[in-house]
């Protein structure tokens, strides 16, 4: 089973009329995303999930990805 990669939104380019870029792969999941799934950073790292302590945002897409991964991992 492949370890999921977190998605993040890059900042909008205000210099060019607020051009919004598509999602990209991030460094790791935020604390809020891990807590919504019921994990703490230590448990996530043991499972091989990446964790980014600097990120504060919570993206529902990442929460959904984590929930799917945990249900597949329990089978």
PDB file of N, H, CA, C and O in Angstrom:
ATOM      1  N   UNK A   1       0.841  -1.166   0.000  1.00  0.00           N
ATOM      2  CA  UNK A   1       0.000   0.000   0.000  1.00  0.00           C
ATOM      3  C   UNK A   1       0.899   1.246   0.000  1.00  0.00           C
ATOM      4  O   UNK A   1       1.889   1.320   0.728  1.00  0.00           O
ATOM      5  N   UNK A   2       0.530   2.204  -0.824  1.00  0.00           N
ATOM      6  H   UNK A   2      -0.274   2.144  -1.416  1.00  0.00           H
ATOM      7  CA  UNK A   2       1.326   3.417  -0.974  1.00  0.00           C
ATOM      8  C   UNK A   2       0.976   4.438   0.105  1.00  0.00           C
ATOM      9  O   UNK A   2      -0.197   4.643   0.419  1.00  0.00           O
ATOM     10  N   UNK A   3       1.987   5.066   0.662  1.00  0.00           N
ATOM     11  H   UNK A   3       2.939   4.900   0.407  1.00  0.00           H
ATOM     12  CA  UNK A   3       1.787   6.081   1.687  1.00  0.00           C
ATOM     13  C   UNK A   3       1.273   7.355   1.006  1.00  0.00           C
ATOM     14  O   UNK A   3       1.855   7.799   0.016  1.00  0.00           O
ATOM     15  N   UNK A   4       0.186   7.950   1.527  1.00  0.00           N
ATOM     16  H   UNK A   4      -0.287   7.590   2.331  1.00  0.00           H
ATOM     17  CA  UNK A   4      -0.386   9.138   0.873  1.00  0.00           C
ATOM     18  C   UNK A   4       0.501  10.365   1.010  1.00  0.00           C
ATOM     19  O   UNK A   4       1.252  10.515   1.974  1.00  0.00           O
ATOM     20  N   UNK A   5       0.390  11.236   0.016  1.00  0.00           N
ATOM     21  H   UNK A   5      -0.220  11.114  -0.767  1.00  0.00           H
ATOM     22  CA  UNK A   5       1.143  12.481   0.014  1.00  0.00           C
ATOM     23  C   UNK A   5       0.178  13.630   0.264  1.00  0.00           C
ATOM     24  O   UNK A   5      -0.900  13.667  -0.328  1.00  0.00           O
ATOM     25  N   UNK A   6       0.546  14.571   1.132  1.00  0.00           N
ATOM     26  H   UNK A   6       1.423  14.541   1.613  1.00  0.00           H
ATOM     27  CA  UNK A   6      -0.340  15.695   1.431  1.00  0.00           C
ATOM     28  C   UNK A   6      -0.411  16.688   0.276  1.00  0.00           C
ATOM     29  O   UNK A   6       0.552  16.851  -0.474  1.00  0.00           O
ATOM     30  N   UNK A   7      -1.551  17.346   0.141  1.00  0.00           N
ATOM     31  H   UNK A   7      -2.332  17.214   0.750  1.00  0.00           H
ATOM     32  CA  UNK A   7      -1.734  18.365  -0.878  1.00  0.00           C
ATOM     33  C   UNK A   7      -1.838  19.727  -0.208  1.00  0.00           C
ATOM     34  O   UNK A   7      -2.453  19.863   0.850  1.00  0.00           O
ATOM     35  N   UNK A   8      -1.236  20.729  -0.828  1.00  0.00           N
ATOM     36  H   UNK A   8      -0.736  20.618  -1.687  1.00  0.00           H
ATOM     37  CA  UNK A   8      -1.310  22.096  -0.317  1.00  0.00           C
ATOM     38  C   UNK A   8      -1.620  23.042  -1.460  1.00  0.00           C
ATOM     39  O   UNK A   8      -1.353  22.744  -2.624  1.00  0.00           O
ATOM     40  N   UNK A   9      -2.187  24.189  -1.109  1.00  0.00           N
ATOM     41  H   UNK A   9      -2.403  24.431  -0.163  1.00  0.00           H
ATOM     42  CA  UNK A   9      -2.459  25.229  -2.090  1.00  0.00           C
ATOM     43  C   UNK A   9      -1.307  26.223  -2.056  1.00  0.00           C
ATOM     44  O   UNK A   9      -1.020  26.784  -0.999  1.00  0.00           O
ATOM     45  N   UNK A  10      -0.637  26.456  -3.188  1.00  0.00           N
ATOM     46  H   UNK A  10      -0.871  26.000  -4.047  1.00  0.00           H
ATOM     47  CA  UNK A  10       0.408  27.477  -3.187  1.00  0.00           C
ATOM     48  C   UNK A  10      -0.212  28.871  -3.083  1.00  0.00           C
ATOM     49  O   UNK A  10      -1.381  29.047  -3.426  1.00  0.00           O
ATOM     50  N   UNK A  11       0.538  29.853  -2.621  1.00  0.00           N
ATOM     51  H   UNK A  11       1.488  29.711  -2.342  1.00  0.00           H
ATOM     52  CA  UNK A  11      -0.022  31.195  -2.501  1.00  0.00           C
ATOM     53  C   UNK A  11      -0.397  31.777  -3.860  1.00  0.00           C
ATOM     54  O   UNK A  11       0.237  31.475  -4.871  1.00  0.00           O
ATOM     55  N   UNK A  12      -1.432  32.611  -3.877  1.00  0.00           N
ATOM     56  H   UNK A  12      -1.947  32.856  -3.056  1.00  0.00           H
ATOM     57  CA  UNK A  12      -1.874  33.246  -5.114  1.00  0.00           C
ATOM     58  C   UNK A  12      -0.846  34.292  -5.534  1.00  0.00           C
ATOM     59  O   UNK A  12      -0.274  34.984  -4.692  1.00  0.00           O
ATOM     60  N   UNK A  13      -0.619  34.399  -6.824  1.00  0.00           N
ATOM     61  H   UNK A  13      -1.084  33.836  -7.508  1.00  0.00           H
ATOM     62  CA  UNK A  13       0.345  35.362  -7.343  1.00  0.00           C
ATOM     63  C   UNK A  13      -0.346  36.711  -7.533  1.00  0.00           C
ATOM     64  O   UNK A  13      -0.945  36.962  -8.579  1.00  0.00           O
ATOM     65  N   UNK A  14      -0.264  37.564  -6.539  1.00  0.00           N
ATOM     66  H   UNK A  14       0.223  37.360  -5.690  1.00  0.00           H
ATOM     67  CA  UNK A  14      -0.939  38.859  -6.610  1.00  0.00           C
ATOM     68  C   UNK A  14      -0.288  39.775  -7.644  1.00  0.00           C
ATOM     69  O   UNK A  14      -0.939  40.680  -8.166  1.00  0.00           O
ATOM     70  N   UNK A  15       0.951  39.554  -7.934  1.00  0.00           N
ATOM     71  H   UNK A  15       1.480  38.818  -7.511  1.00  0.00           H
ATOM     72  CA  UNK A  15       1.667  40.365  -8.918  1.00  0.00           C
ATOM     73  C   UNK A  15       1.033  40.237 -10.308  1.00  0.00           C
ATOM     74  O   UNK A  15       1.073  41.171 -11.109  1.00  0.00           O
ATOM     75  N   UNK A  16       0.455  39.075 -10.577  1.00  0.00           N
ATOM     76  H   UNK A  16       0.423  38.316  -9.926  1.00  0.00           H
ATOM     77  CA  UNK A  16      -0.124  38.797 -11.887  1.00  0.00           C
ATOM     78  C   UNK A  16      -1.648  38.729 -11.838  1.00  0.00           C
ATOM     79  O   UNK A  16      -2.248  37.946 -12.574  1.00  0.00           O
ATOM     80  N   UNK A  17      -2.273  39.517 -11.004  1.00  0.00           N
ATOM     81  H   UNK A  17      -1.786  40.153 -10.406  1.00  0.00           H
ATOM     82  CA  UNK A  17      -3.732  39.551 -10.957  1.00  0.00           C
ATOM     83  C   UNK A  17      -4.342  38.412 -10.176  1.00  0.00           C
ATOM     84  O   UNK A  17      -5.406  37.911 -10.541  1.00  0.00           O
ATOM     85  N   UNK A  18      -3.682  37.988  -9.096  1.00  0.00           N
ATOM     86  H   UNK A  18      -2.818  38.394  -8.799  1.00  0.00           H
ATOM     87  CA  UNK A  18      -4.158  36.904  -8.230  1.00  0.00           C
ATOM     88  C   UNK A  18      -4.370  35.592  -8.979  1.00  0.00           C
ATOM     89  O   UNK A  18      -5.433  34.978  -8.884  1.00  0.00           O
ATOM     90  N   UNK A  19      -3.373  35.177  -9.706  1.00  0.00           N
ATOM     91  H   UNK A  19      -2.510  35.675  -9.783  1.00  0.00           H
ATOM     92  CA  UNK A  19      -3.417  33.893 -10.400  1.00  0.00           C
ATOM     93  C   UNK A  19      -3.325  32.793  -9.362  1.00  0.00           C
ATOM     94  O   UNK A  19      -2.374  32.748  -8.582  1.00  0.00           O
ATOM     95  N   UNK A  20      -4.313  31.902  -9.348  1.00  0.00           N
ATOM     96  H   UNK A  20      -5.086  31.938  -9.981  1.00  0.00           H
ATOM     97  CA  UNK A  20      -4.340  30.806  -8.383  1.00  0.00           C
ATOM     98  C   UNK A  20      -3.831  29.550  -9.069  1.00  0.00           C
ATOM     99  O   UNK A  20      -4.372  29.116 -10.086  1.00  0.00           O
ATOM    100  N   UNK A  21      -2.783  28.976  -8.497  1.00  0.00           N
ATOM    101  H   UNK A  21      -2.344  29.329  -7.671  1.00  0.00           H
ATOM    102  CA  UNK A  21      -2.198  27.753  -9.050  1.00  0.00           C
ATOM    103  C   UNK A  21      -2.928  26.529  -8.503  1.00  0.00           C
ATOM    104  O   UNK A  21      -3.569  26.609  -7.455  1.00  0.00           O
ATOM    105  N   UNK A  22      -2.837  25.400  -9.202  1.00  0.00           N
ATOM    106  H   UNK A  22      -2.316  25.336 -10.053  1.00  0.00           H
ATOM    107  CA  UNK A  22      -3.493  24.180  -8.703  1.00  0.00           C
ATOM    108  C   UNK A  22      -2.754  23.603  -7.485  1.00  0.00           C
ATOM    109  O   UNK A  22      -1.676  24.070  -7.118  1.00  0.00           O
ATOM    110  N   UNK A  23      -3.353  22.591  -6.876  1.00  0.00           N
ATOM    111  H   UNK A  23      -4.229  22.212  -7.174  1.00  0.00           H
ATOM    112  CA  UNK A  23      -2.760  21.928  -5.715  1.00  0.00           C
ATOM    113  C   UNK A  23      -1.407  21.352  -6.084  1.00  0.00           C
ATOM    114  O   UNK A  23      -1.155  20.996  -7.235  1.00  0.00           O
ATOM    115  N   UNK A  24      -0.538  21.268  -5.081  1.00  0.00           N
ATOM    116  H   UNK A  24      -0.742  21.557  -4.146  1.00  0.00           H
ATOM    117  CA  UNK A  24       0.766  20.629  -5.273  1.00  0.00           C
ATOM    118  C   UNK A  24       1.066  19.760  -4.063  1.00  0.00           C
ATOM    119  O   UNK A  24       0.387  19.843  -3.040  1.00  0.00           O
ATOM    120  N   UNK A  25       2.078  18.935  -4.189  1.00  0.00           N
ATOM    121  H   UNK A  25       2.630  18.867  -5.021  1.00  0.00           H
ATOM    122  CA  UNK A  25       2.463  18.060  -3.085  1.00  0.00           C
ATOM    123  C   UNK A  25       3.184  18.868  -2.020  1.00  0.00           C
ATOM    124  O   UNK A  25       4.074  19.661  -2.329  1.00  0.00           O
ATOM    125  N   UNK A  26       2.798  18.665  -0.760  1.00  0.00           N
ATOM    126  H   UNK A  26       2.076  18.021  -0.509  1.00  0.00           H
ATOM    127  CA  UNK A  26       3.389  19.410   0.348  1.00  0.00           C
ATOM    128  C   UNK A  26       4.428  18.606   1.101  1.00  0.00           C
ATOM    129  O   UNK A  26       4.704  17.453   0.770  1.00  0.00           O
ATOM    130  N   UNK A  27       5.001  19.231   2.118  1.00  0.00           N
ATOM    131  H   UNK A  27       4.777  20.168   2.387  1.00  0.00           H
ATOM    132  CA  UNK A  27       6.012  18.560   2.942  1.00  0.00           C
ATOM    133  C   UNK A  27       5.406  17.501   3.843  1.00  0.00           C
ATOM    134  O   UNK A  27       5.984  16.431   4.037  1.00  0.00           O
ATOM    135  N   UNK A  28       4.239  17.804   4.391  1.00  0.00           N
ATOM    136  H   UNK A  28       3.769  18.672   4.233  1.00  0.00           H
ATOM    137  CA  UNK A  28       3.612  16.863   5.302  1.00  0.00           C
ATOM    138  C   UNK A  28       2.235  17.348   5.721  1.00  0.00           C
ATOM    139  O   UNK A  28       1.817  18.454   5.379  1.00  0.00           O
ATOM    140  N   UNK A  29       1.537  16.499   6.468  1.00  0.00           N
ATOM    141  H   UNK A  29       1.876  15.600   6.745  1.00  0.00           H
ATOM    142  CA  UNK A  29       0.202  16.822   6.960  1.00  0.00           C
ATOM    143  C   UNK A  29       0.320  17.742   8.164  1.00  0.00           C
ATOM    144  O   UNK A  29       1.303  17.672   8.900  1.00  0.00           O
ATOM    145  N   UNK A  30      -0.671  18.606   8.374  1.00  0.00           N
ATOM    146  H   UNK A  30      -1.470  18.663   7.776  1.00  0.00           H
ATOM    147  CA  UNK A  30      -0.652  19.524   9.514  1.00  0.00           C
ATOM    148  C   UNK A  30      -1.166  18.813  10.770  1.00  0.00           C
ATOM    149  O   UNK A  30      -1.762  17.739  10.693  1.00  0.00           O
ATOM    150  N   UNK A  31      -0.922  19.437  11.928  1.00  0.00           N
ATOM    151  H   UNK A  31      -0.438  20.310  11.990  1.00  0.00           H
ATOM    152  CA  UNK A  31      -1.385  18.864  13.192  1.00  0.00           C
ATOM    153  C   UNK A  31      -2.904  18.757  13.209  1.00  0.00           C
ATOM    154  O   UNK A  31      -3.447  17.752  13.669  1.00  0.00           O
ATOM    155  N   UNK A  32      -3.596  19.780  12.714  1.00  0.00           N
ATOM    156  H   UNK A  32      -3.154  20.596  12.341  1.00  0.00           H
ATOM    157  CA  UNK A  32      -5.056  19.778  12.691  1.00  0.00           C
ATOM    158  C   UNK A  32      -5.623  18.652  11.853  1.00  0.00           C
ATOM    159  O   UNK A  32      -6.622  18.039  12.227  1.00  0.00           O
ATOM    160  N   UNK A  33      -4.990  18.374  10.714  1.00  0.00           N
ATOM    161  H   UNK A  33      -4.178  18.873  10.410  1.00  0.00           H
ATOM    162  CA  UNK A  33      -5.450  17.282   9.854  1.00  0.00           C
ATOM    163  C   UNK A  33      -5.268  15.932  10.538  1.00  0.00           C
ATOM    164  O   UNK A  33      -6.127  15.056  10.441  1.00  0.00           O
ATOM    165  N   UNK A  34      -4.146  15.775  11.227  1.00  0.00           N
ATOM    166  H   UNK A  34      -3.449  16.487  11.305  1.00  0.00           H
ATOM    167  CA  UNK A  34      -3.896  14.517  11.939  1.00  0.00           C
ATOM    168  C   UNK A  34      -4.869  14.340  13.106  1.00  0.00           C
ATOM    169  O   UNK A  34      -5.346  13.232  13.352  1.00  0.00           O
ATOM    170  N   UNK A  35      -5.164  15.422  13.823  1.00  0.00           N
ATOM    171  H   UNK A  35      -4.776  16.322  13.623  1.00  0.00           H
ATOM    172  CA  UNK A  35      -6.077  15.339  14.965  1.00  0.00           C
ATOM    173  C   UNK A  35      -7.493  14.996  14.529  1.00  0.00           C
ATOM    174  O   UNK A  35      -8.199  14.274  15.233  1.00  0.00           O
ATOM    175  N   UNK A  36      -7.922  15.507  13.366  1.00  0.00           N
ATOM    176  H   UNK A  36      -7.349  16.094  12.793  1.00  0.00           H
ATOM    177  CA  UNK A  36      -9.270  15.206  12.887  1.00  0.00           C
ATOM    178  C   UNK A  36      -9.432  13.730  12.561  1.00  0.00           C
ATOM    179  O   UNK A  36     -10.542  13.200  12.595  1.00  0.00           O
ATOM    180  N   UNK A  37      -8.331  13.071  12.246  1.00  0.00           N
ATOM    181  H   UNK A  37      -7.429  13.501  12.218  1.00  0.00           H
ATOM    182  CA  UNK A  37      -8.375  11.643  11.929  1.00  0.00           C
ATOM    183  C   UNK A  37      -8.139  10.800  13.178  1.00  0.00           C
ATOM    184  O   UNK A  37      -8.403   9.597  13.173  1.00  0.00           O
ATOM    185  N   UNK A  38      -7.644  11.420  14.243  1.00  0.00           N
ATOM    186  H   UNK A  38      -7.429  12.396  14.246  1.00  0.00           H
ATOM    187  CA  UNK A  38      -7.423  10.689  15.489  1.00  0.00           C
ATOM    188  C   UNK A  38      -5.989  10.239  15.677  1.00  0.00           C
ATOM    189  O   UNK A  38      -5.734   9.271  16.392  1.00  0.00           O
ATOM    190  N   UNK A  39      -5.048  10.924  15.047  1.00  0.00           N
ATOM    191  H   UNK A  39      -5.255  11.711  14.465  1.00  0.00           H
ATOM    192  CA  UNK A  39      -3.630  10.587  15.190  1.00  0.00           C
ATOM    193  C   UNK A  39      -2.893  11.756  15.815  1.00  0.00           C
ATOM    194  O   UNK A  39      -3.325  12.904  15.718  1.00  0.00           O
ATOM    195  N   UNK A  40      -1.774  11.450  16.456  1.00  0.00           N
ATOM    196  H   UNK A  40      -1.422  10.517  16.534  1.00  0.00           H
ATOM    197  CA  UNK A  40      -0.872  12.511  16.873  1.00  0.00           C
ATOM    198  C   UNK A  40       0.393  12.400  16.016  1.00  0.00           C
ATOM    199  O   UNK A  40       0.583  11.378  15.357  1.00  0.00           O
ATOM    200  N   UNK A  41       1.255  13.405  16.003  1.00  0.00           N
ATOM    201  H   UNK A  41       1.100  14.235  16.539  1.00  0.00           H
ATOM    202  CA  UNK A  41       2.424  13.381  15.120  1.00  0.00           C
ATOM    203  C   UNK A  41       3.335  12.172  15.322  1.00  0.00           C
ATOM    204  O   UNK A  41       3.903  11.657  14.359  1.00  0.00           O
ATOM    205  N   UNK A  42       3.475  11.724  16.549  1.00  0.00           N
ATOM    206  H   UNK A  42       3.013  12.143  17.331  1.00  0.00           H
ATOM    207  CA  UNK A  42       4.359  10.585  16.820  1.00  0.00           C
ATOM    208  C   UNK A  42       3.819   9.300  16.178  1.00  0.00           C
ATOM    209  O   UNK A  42       4.569   8.534  15.573  1.00  0.00           O
ATOM    210  N   UNK A  43       2.504   9.078  16.321  1.00  0.00           N
ATOM    211  H   UNK A  43       1.895   9.701  16.813  1.00  0.00           H
ATOM    212  CA  UNK A  43       1.875   7.898  15.712  1.00  0.00           C
ATOM    213  C   UNK A  43       1.957   7.965  14.191  1.00  0.00           C
ATOM    214  O   UNK A  43       2.200   6.955  13.529  1.00  0.00           O
ATOM    215  N   UNK A  44       1.754   9.159  13.643  1.00  0.00           N
ATOM    216  H   UNK A  44       1.556   9.979  14.180  1.00  0.00           H
ATOM    217  CA  UNK A  44       1.800   9.330  12.192  1.00  0.00           C
ATOM    218  C   UNK A  44       3.185   9.009  11.650  1.00  0.00           C
ATOM    219  O   UNK A  44       3.316   8.366  10.609  1.00  0.00           O
ATOM    220  N   UNK A  45       4.215   9.456  12.355  1.00  0.00           N
ATOM    221  H   UNK A  45       4.108   9.979  13.201  1.00  0.00           H
ATOM    222  CA  UNK A  45       5.572   9.185  11.893  1.00  0.00           C
ATOM    223  C   UNK A  45       5.900   7.695  11.975  1.00  0.00           C
ATOM    224  O   UNK A  45       6.646   7.182  11.140  1.00  0.00           O
ATOM    225  N   UNK A  46       5.352   6.996  12.969  1.00  0.00           N
ATOM    226  H   UNK A  46       4.746   7.412  13.647  1.00  0.00           H
ATOM    227  CA  UNK A  46       5.563   5.548  13.069  1.00  0.00           C
ATOM    228  C   UNK A  46       4.908   4.814  11.908  1.00  0.00           C
ATOM    229  O   UNK A  46       5.390   3.772  11.465  1.00  0.00           O
ATOM    230  N   UNK A  47       3.784   5.379  11.412  1.00  0.00           N
ATOM    231  H   UNK A  47       3.392   6.226  11.772  1.00  0.00           H
ATOM    232  CA  UNK A  47       3.082   4.768  10.280  1.00  0.00           C
ATOM    233  C   UNK A  47       3.716   5.135   8.943  1.00  0.00           C
ATOM    234  O   UNK A  47       3.325   4.603   7.904  1.00  0.00           O
ATOM    235  N   UNK A  48       4.693   6.042   8.962  1.00  0.00           N
ATOM    236  H   UNK A  48       5.011   6.474   9.806  1.00  0.00           H
ATOM    237  CA  UNK A  48       5.357   6.445   7.738  1.00  0.00           C
ATOM    238  C   UNK A  48       4.748   7.672   7.087  1.00  0.00           C
ATOM    239  O   UNK A  48       5.123   8.039   5.973  1.00  0.00           O
ATOM    240  N   UNK A  49       3.798   8.317   7.784  1.00  0.00           N
ATOM    241  H   UNK A  49       3.494   8.019   8.689  1.00  0.00           H
ATOM    242  CA  UNK A  49       3.180   9.528   7.244  1.00  0.00           C
ATOM    243  C   UNK A  49       4.073  10.726   7.542  1.00  0.00           C
ATOM    244  O   UNK A  49       4.673  10.819   8.613  1.00  0.00           O
ATOM    245  N   UNK A  50       4.151  11.631   6.590  1.00  0.00           N
ATOM    246  H   UNK A  50       3.663  11.556   5.720  1.00  0.00           H
ATOM    247  CA  UNK A  50       4.955  12.825   6.790  1.00  0.00           C
ATOM    248  C   UNK A  50       4.164  13.858   7.594  1.00  0.00           C
ATOM    249  O   UNK A  50       2.938  13.926   7.508  1.00  0.00           O
ATOM    250  N   UNK A  51       4.890  14.658   8.374  1.00  0.00           N
ATOM    251  H   UNK A  51       5.886  14.603   8.444  1.00  0.00           H
ATOM    252  CA  UNK A  51       4.273  15.634   9.265  1.00  0.00           C
ATOM    253  C   UNK A  51       5.016  16.957   9.133  1.00  0.00           C
ATOM    254  O   UNK A  51       6.245  16.986   9.191  1.00  0.00           O
ATOM    255  N   UNK A  52       4.279  18.055   8.955  1.00  0.00           N
ATOM    256  H   UNK A  52       3.281  18.032   8.907  1.00  0.00           H
ATOM    257  CA  UNK A  52       4.875  19.379   8.822  1.00  0.00           C
ATOM    258  C   UNK A  52       4.404  20.239   9.996  1.00  0.00           C
ATOM    259  O   UNK A  52       3.245  20.652  10.038  1.00  0.00           O
ATOM    260  N   UNK A  53       5.287  20.505  10.935  1.00  0.00           N
ATOM    261  H   UNK A  53       6.228  20.169  10.901  1.00  0.00           H
ATOM    262  CA  UNK A  53       4.907  21.246  12.132  1.00  0.00           C
ATOM    263  C   UNK A  53       4.650  22.722  11.852  1.00  0.00           C
ATOM    264  O   UNK A  53       4.048  23.399  12.686  1.00  0.00           O
ATOM    265  N   UNK A  54       5.084  23.240  10.709  1.00  0.00           N
ATOM    266  H   UNK A  54       5.572  22.690  10.032  1.00  0.00           H
ATOM    267  CA  UNK A  54       4.887  24.656  10.385  1.00  0.00           C
ATOM    268  C   UNK A  54       3.505  24.948   9.820  1.00  0.00           C
ATOM    269  O   UNK A  54       3.011  26.069   9.939  1.00  0.00           O
ATOM    270  N   UNK A  55       2.877  23.950   9.206  1.00  0.00           N
ATOM    271  H   UNK A  55       3.279  23.040   9.109  1.00  0.00           H
ATOM    272  CA  UNK A  55       1.571  24.182   8.582  1.00  0.00           C
ATOM    273  C   UNK A  55       0.470  24.299   9.623  1.00  0.00           C
ATOM    274  O   UNK A  55       0.422  23.522  10.577  1.00  0.00           O
ATOM    275  N   UNK A  56      -0.409  25.268   9.438  1.00  0.00           N
ATOM    276  H   UNK A  56      -0.370  25.899   8.664  1.00  0.00           H
ATOM    277  CA  UNK A  56      -1.527  25.474  10.355  1.00  0.00           C
ATOM    278  C   UNK A  56      -2.867  25.181   9.683  1.00  0.00           C
ATOM    279  O   UNK A  56      -3.867  24.964  10.367  1.00  0.00           O
ATOM    280  N   UNK A  57      -2.894  25.172   8.364  1.00  0.00           N
ATOM    281  H   UNK A  57      -2.081  25.348   7.808  1.00  0.00           H
ATOM    282  CA  UNK A  57      -4.151  25.020   7.628  1.00  0.00           C
ATOM    283  C   UNK A  57      -4.662  23.579   7.687  1.00  0.00           C
ATOM    284  O   UNK A  57      -3.896  22.627   7.834  1.00  0.00           O
ATOM    285  N   UNK A  58      -5.984  23.459   7.566  1.00  0.00           N
ATOM    286  H   UNK A  58      -6.607  24.232   7.446  1.00  0.00           H
ATOM    287  CA  UNK A  58      -6.625  22.149   7.531  1.00  0.00           C
ATOM    288  C   UNK A  58      -7.400  22.065   6.224  1.00  0.00           C
ATOM    289  O   UNK A  58      -8.365  22.800   6.012  1.00  0.00           O
ATOM    290  N   UNK A  59      -6.969  21.165   5.354  1.00  0.00           N
ATOM    291  H   UNK A  59      -6.185  20.568   5.526  1.00  0.00           H
ATOM    292  CA  UNK A  59      -7.643  20.967   4.075  1.00  0.00           C
ATOM    293  C   UNK A  59      -8.463  19.684   4.144  1.00  0.00           C
ATOM    294  O   UNK A  59      -7.944  18.626   4.501  1.00  0.00           O
ATOM    295  N   UNK A  60      -9.734  19.781   3.804  1.00  0.00           N
ATOM    296  H   UNK A  60     -10.156  20.640   3.514  1.00  0.00           H
ATOM    297  CA  UNK A  60     -10.633  18.621   3.854  1.00  0.00           C
ATOM    298  C   UNK A  60     -10.159  17.505   2.917  1.00  0.00           C
ATOM    299  O   UNK A  60     -10.399  16.327   3.184  1.00  0.00           O
ATOM    300  N   UNK A  61      -9.499  17.867   1.842  1.00  0.00           N
ATOM    301  H   UNK A  61      -9.304  18.823   1.626  1.00  0.00           H
ATOM    302  CA  UNK A  61      -8.971  16.864   0.911  1.00  0.00           C
ATOM    303  C   UNK A  61      -7.946  15.973   1.613  1.00  0.00           C
ATOM    304  O   UNK A  61      -7.953  14.756   1.429  1.00  0.00           O
ATOM    305  N   UNK A  62      -7.067  16.574   2.415  1.00  0.00           N
ATOM    306  H   UNK A  62      -7.061  17.562   2.565  1.00  0.00           H
ATOM    307  CA  UNK A  62      -6.060  15.796   3.145  1.00  0.00           C
ATOM    308  C   UNK A  62      -6.694  14.924   4.224  1.00  0.00           C
ATOM    309  O   UNK A  62      -6.244  13.802   4.457  1.00  0.00           O
ATOM    310  N   UNK A  63      -7.731  15.429   4.882  1.00  0.00           N
ATOM    311  H   UNK A  63      -8.097  16.341   4.693  1.00  0.00           H
ATOM    312  CA  UNK A  63      -8.426  14.643   5.904  1.00  0.00           C
ATOM    313  C   UNK A  63      -9.067  13.419   5.248  1.00  0.00           C
ATOM    314  O   UNK A  63      -9.013  12.317   5.794  1.00  0.00           O
ATOM    315  N   UNK A  64      -9.673  13.618   4.076  1.00  0.00           N
ATOM    316  H   UNK A  64      -9.716  14.513   3.633  1.00  0.00           H
ATOM    317  CA  UNK A  64     -10.294  12.507   3.354  1.00  0.00           C
ATOM    318  C   UNK A  64      -9.238  11.480   2.943  1.00  0.00           C
ATOM    319  O   UNK A  64      -9.465  10.276   3.064  1.00  0.00           O
ATOM    320  N   UNK A  65      -8.090  11.947   2.461  1.00  0.00           N
ATOM    321  H   UNK A  65      -7.906  12.925   2.362  1.00  0.00           H
ATOM    322  CA  UNK A  65      -6.999  11.048   2.060  1.00  0.00           C
ATOM    323  C   UNK A  65      -6.522  10.228   3.257  1.00  0.00           C
ATOM    324  O   UNK A  65      -6.307   9.022   3.133  1.00  0.00           O
ATOM    325  N   UNK A  66      -6.356  10.871   4.413  1.00  0.00           N
ATOM    326  H   UNK A  66      -6.530  11.850   4.513  1.00  0.00           H
ATOM    327  CA  UNK A  66      -5.903  10.164   5.614  1.00  0.00           C
ATOM    328  C   UNK A  66      -6.922   9.131   6.086  1.00  0.00           C
ATOM    329  O   UNK A  66      -6.544   8.024   6.469  1.00  0.00           O
ATOM    330  N   UNK A  67      -8.212   9.479   6.062  1.00  0.00           N
ATOM    331  H   UNK A  67      -8.518  10.379   5.750  1.00  0.00           H
ATOM    332  CA  UNK A  67      -9.246   8.534   6.485  1.00  0.00           C
ATOM    333  C   UNK A  67      -9.259   7.299   5.591  1.00  0.00           C
ATOM    334  O   UNK A  67      -9.375   6.178   6.086  1.00  0.00           O
ATOM    335  N   UNK A  68      -9.140   7.495   4.274  1.00  0.00           N
ATOM    336  H   UNK A  68      -9.046   8.406   3.872  1.00  0.00           H
ATOM    337  CA  UNK A  68      -9.092   6.362   3.349  1.00  0.00           C
ATOM    338  C   UNK A  68      -7.882   5.489   3.620  1.00  0.00           C
ATOM    339  O   UNK A  68      -7.980   4.262   3.596  1.00  0.00           O
ATOM    340  N   UNK A  69      -6.730   6.120   3.881  1.00  0.00           N
ATOM    341  H   UNK A  69      -6.651   7.117   3.901  1.00  0.00           H
ATOM    342  CA  UNK A  69      -5.506   5.363   4.139  1.00  0.00           C
ATOM    343  C   UNK A  69      -5.645   4.533   5.417  1.00  0.00           C
ATOM    344  O   UNK A  69      -5.245   3.369   5.451  1.00  0.00           O
ATOM    345  N   UNK A  70      -6.209   5.129   6.463  1.00  0.00           N
ATOM    346  H   UNK A  70      -6.534   6.075   6.436  1.00  0.00           H
ATOM    347  CA  UNK A  70      -6.340   4.410   7.736  1.00  0.00           C
ATOM    348  C   UNK A  70      -7.318   3.240   7.618  1.00  0.00           C
ATOM    349  O   UNK A  70      -7.084   2.195   8.225  1.00  0.00           O
ATOM    350  N   UNK A  71      -8.404   3.382   6.856  1.00  0.00           N
ATOM    351  H   UNK A  71      -8.593   4.231   6.363  1.00  0.00           H
ATOM    352  CA  UNK A  71      -9.339   2.270   6.696  1.00  0.00           C
ATOM    353  C   UNK A  71      -8.698   1.138   5.897  1.00  0.00           C
ATOM    354  O   UNK A  71      -8.946  -0.033   6.182  1.00  0.00           O
ATOM    355  N   UNK A  72      -7.876   1.473   4.901  1.00  0.00           N
ATOM    356  H   UNK A  72      -7.674   2.424   4.669  1.00  0.00           H
ATOM    357  CA  UNK A  72      -7.185   0.434   4.132  1.00  0.00           C
ATOM    358  C   UNK A  72      -6.093  -0.226   4.964  1.00  0.00           C
ATOM    359  O   UNK A  72      -5.842  -1.422   4.820  1.00  0.00           O
ATOM    360  N   UNK A  73      -5.443   0.543   5.835  1.00  0.00           N
ATOM    361  H   UNK A  73      -5.647   1.515   5.953  1.00  0.00           H
ATOM    362  CA  UNK A  73      -4.355   0.007   6.660  1.00  0.00           C
ATOM    363  C   UNK A  73      -4.882  -0.968   7.721  1.00  0.00           C
ATOM    364  O   UNK A  73      -4.171  -1.889   8.122  1.00  0.00           O
ATOM    365  N   UNK A  74      -6.124  -0.770   8.176  1.00  0.00           N
ATOM    366  H   UNK A  74      -6.702  -0.022   7.850  1.00  0.00           H
ATOM    367  CA  UNK A  74      -6.685  -1.640   9.208  1.00  0.00           C
ATOM    368  C   UNK A  74      -7.127  -2.983   8.656  1.00  0.00           C
ATOM    369  O   UNK A  74      -7.279  -3.940   9.415  1.00  0.00           O
ATOM    370  N   UNK A  75      -7.340  -3.073   7.332  1.00  0.00           N
ATOM    371  H   UNK A  75      -7.217  -2.295   6.715  1.00  0.00           H
ATOM    372  CA  UNK A  75      -7.799  -4.341   6.733  1.00  0.00           C
ATOM    373  C   UNK A  75      -6.724  -5.362   6.653  1.00  0.00           C
ATOM    374  O   UNK A  75      -6.960  -6.471   6.175  1.00  0.00           O
TER     375      UNK A  75
END
